[in-house]
C-alpha cells in the first residue's frame, strides 16, 4: 500500500519536472491590498521550481527503482 503511494507521488513529481509548461506570469496590477499570492501563482511557482530539481528527481527515481526490486518485491 505504501509503495503504491510512493510510486504515484513519484510519477506526479516526474510529470511536473519533465513537461515543459508555458506558464506566463499574469499581468501585474497596482492593487497593493492583494499581498497574498493566489493558488494559481503558488502552483505556477511549484511547477517552475520542480524544473530546477530534475537531477535530484532522477536520483530519486533510481532509488525508487532499487527499492521496487529489493525492498518491495515480496
Buried (B, 14 or more C-beta within 10 A) or exposed (E): EEBEEBBEEBEEBBEBBEEEEEBEEEEEEEEEEEEEEEEEEEEBEEBEEBBEEEEEBEEBBEEBEEBEEEEEEE
